Amino acid sequence: MALRDYTQLVVWQKGMDLVELVYRCTEGFPRKEIFGLASQLRRAAVAIPSNIAEGQGRQTTRDFLNFLSIARGSLQEVETQVLIAGRLNYLSDQQNLELATLSAEVGRLLNGLSKSLTTSH
């Protein structure tokens, strides 16, 4: 892999943006959700760039693809938990839109990177 550092990956950078946005949006959750949905949503968001970083640091493309798959699963967790938070009116319409837009972008980037790694080997 030509990249020396996972921080050069746009998908990792956007994943970090998603973590930051999730943390900001969950600050307004009810106190009763601090150890519930807010915590779960934050953990799932953190797992996305974390798995991208870990995968990029592995020795083989196959390993990297596996970690990208795990990151994709965490992204789907985030998307589901954002939908739940929306149904419970914990998020504003604007927050919902921002989270959905950024999540979709991260998903496209994950799919594109996975596809490029699959076709190059």
C-alpha positions as CSV (number, residue, x, y, z in Angstrom):
1,M,0.0,0.0,0.0
2,A,1.4,3.4,-1.0
3,L,0.2,5.3,2.0
4,R,2.6,5.4,5.0
5,D,0.0,6.8,7.4
6,Y,-3.7,6.1,7.9
7,T,-4.3,9.7,8.6
8,Q,-3.8,10.4,4.9
9,L,-6.9,8.3,4.1
10,V,-9.9,10.6,3.3
11,V,-12.2,7.9,4.7
12,W,-10.3,8.0,8.0
13,Q,-10.5,11.8,8.1
14,K,-14.2,11.8,7.4
15,G,-14.7,9.1,10.0
16,M,-13.0,11.4,12.5
17,D,-15.3,14.2,11.4
18,L,-18.2,11.8,12.1
19,V,-16.9,11.0,15.6
20,E,-16.7,14.7,16.4
21,L,-20.2,15.4,15.1
22,V,-21.6,12.4,17.0
23,Y,-20.0,13.7,20.2
24,R,-21.4,17.2,19.7
25,C,-24.9,15.9,18.9
26,T,-25.1,13.6,21.8
27,E,-24.2,16.3,24.3
28,G,-27.8,17.4,24.2
29,F,-29.2,13.9,25.0
30,P,-31.2,13.5,28.2
31,R,-29.0,12.7,31.2
32,K,-30.7,9.3,31.5
33,E,-29.1,8.4,28.1
34,I,-25.5,9.2,29.1
35,F,-24.8,5.5,29.7
36,G,-27.3,4.3,27.2
37,L,-27.9,5.4,23.7
38,A,-25.4,8.3,23.8
39,S,-22.6,6.0,25.0
40,Q,-23.4,3.3,22.5
41,L,-23.6,5.8,19.6
42,R,-20.2,7.3,20.6
43,R,-18.5,3.9,20.8
44,A,-19.8,2.8,17.4
45,A,-18.7,6.1,15.9
46,V,-15.2,5.8,17.4
47,A,-14.9,2.3,16.1
48,I,-15.1,3.5,12.5
49,P,-11.8,5.4,12.2
50,S,-10.2,3.1,14.8
51,N,-10.8,0.0,12.6
52,I,-9.7,1.9,9.5
53,A,-6.4,2.8,11.2
54,E,-5.9,-0.7,12.6
55,G,-6.6,-2.3,9.2
56,Q,-4.2,0.0,7.4
57,G,-1.5,-0.9,9.8
58,R,-1.9,-4.6,9.1
59,Q,0.5,-6.6,6.9
60,T,-1.9,-7.8,4.2
61,T,-4.6,-6.3,2.0
62,R,-6.9,-9.1,3.2
63,D,-6.5,-8.0,6.8
64,F,-7.2,-4.4,5.8
65,L,-10.3,-5.4,3.9
66,N,-11.5,-7.3,7.0
67,F,-11.1,-4.2,9.2
68,L,-12.9,-2.1,6.6
69,S,-15.8,-4.5,6.8
70,I,-15.8,-4.1,10.5
71,A,-15.8,-0.3,10.1
72,R,-18.7,-0.6,7.7
73,G,-20.7,-2.6,10.3
74,S,-19.9,0.1,12.9
75,L,-21.2,2.7,10.5
76,Q,-24.4,0.8,10.1
77,E,-24.7,0.8,13.9
78,V,-24.3,4.6,14.0
79,E,-26.9,5.0,11.3
80,T,-29.4,2.8,13.2
81,Q,-28.7,4.5,16.5
82,V,-29.1,8.0,14.8
83,L,-32.5,6.8,13.5
84,I,-33.5,5.7,17.0
85,A,-32.3,9.0,18.5
86,G,-34.4,10.8,15.9
87,R,-37.5,8.8,16.7
88,L,-37.0,9.7,20.3
89,N,-36.6,13.4,19.4
90,Y,-33.1,13.6,20.9
91,L,-31.8,15.2,17.7
92,S,-32.9,18.2,15.8
93,D,-33.8,17.9,12.1
94,Q,-30.5,19.7,11.3
95,Q,-28.5,17.3,13.4
96,N,-30.3,14.3,11.8
97,L,-29.5,15.7,8.3
98,E,-25.8,16.4,9.1
99,L,-25.3,13.0,10.6
100,A,-27.1,11.2,7.7
101,T,-25.1,13.2,5.1
102,L,-21.8,12.5,6.7
103,S,-22.6,8.9,7.4
104,A,-23.5,8.4,3.8
105,E,-20.2,10.0,2.7
106,V,-18.2,7.7,5.0
107,G,-20.1,4.7,3.6
108,R,-19.3,5.7,0.0
109,L,-15.7,6.2,0.9
110,L,-15.5,2.8,2.7
111,N,-17.1,1.0,-0.3
112,G,-14.8,2.8,-2.7
113,L,-11.6,1.9,-0.8
114,S,-12.7,-1.7,-0.4
115,K,-13.5,-2.0,-4.1
116,S,-10.1,-0.5,-5.1
117,L,-8.3,-2.8,-2.8
118,T,-10.2,-5.8,-4.1
119,T,-9.6,-5.0,-7.8
120,S,-5.9,-4.2,-7.3
121,H,-5.2,-7.6,-5.9
